[in-house]
């Protein structure tokens, strides 16, 4: 069998990057005939001065410091918002993967949130779900329970289901919570993934 890829000396618990790189790969899906303009317009509006970015035919990637990446991701979703247009965000957020590399990154880790001023004034409710995958630890369920309980106390976590935890609230509150989840995981484990789905403007009968 031909070997198309090789991950060399990757080992669990040993991040491939030493630059504390956070990465996210995401898709926007507005249910509108103007979906191309909405998606590309949102992507182009994001200030990418402090993140490395690449958009291909399947998705968009942001890489850099965690604050900078979350700032850009939230801004892109907020900039895609249109009243009465049902839109979804699907995002995979990763930190510490043994297969990661010290490249494709803007060396800015000072917590620059250059999109906050433009995005903070736009508010809308979202529903969603997320799952967390702490790697390289046998005590991962305790970590998951801690972040879920905190979200319930804050009113952002609305319930749990098979394989997911449900979210609801203002878009900024939900993003703040997910970023706090990220920070908890970052303190506890060397490698983790957060799978996030956010939805706005759901049909009324589905939202209920």
HELIX and SHEET records of a PDB file:
HELIX    1   1 UNK A   35  UNK A   45  1                                  11    
HELIX    2   2 UNK A   66  UNK A   79  1                                  14    
HELIX    3   3 UNK A  116  UNK A  119  1                                   4    
HELIX    4   4 UNK A  140  UNK A  154  1                                  15    
HELIX    5   5 UNK A  171  UNK A  188  1                                  18    
HELIX    6   6 UNK A  204  UNK A  207  1                                   4    
SHEET    1   A 8 UNK A  52  UNK A  55  0                                        
SHEET    2   A 8 UNK A  60  UNK A  64 -1                                        
SHEET    3   A 8 UNK A  22  UNK A  30 -1                                        
SHEET    4   A 8 UNK A  87  UNK A  95 -1                                        
SHEET    5   A 8 UNK A 191  UNK A 200 -1                                        
SHEET    6   A 8 UNK A 125  UNK A 135 -1                                        
SHEET    7   A 8 UNK A 164  UNK A 170 -1                                        
SHEET    8   A 8 UNK A 157  UNK A 161 -1                                        
END                                                                             
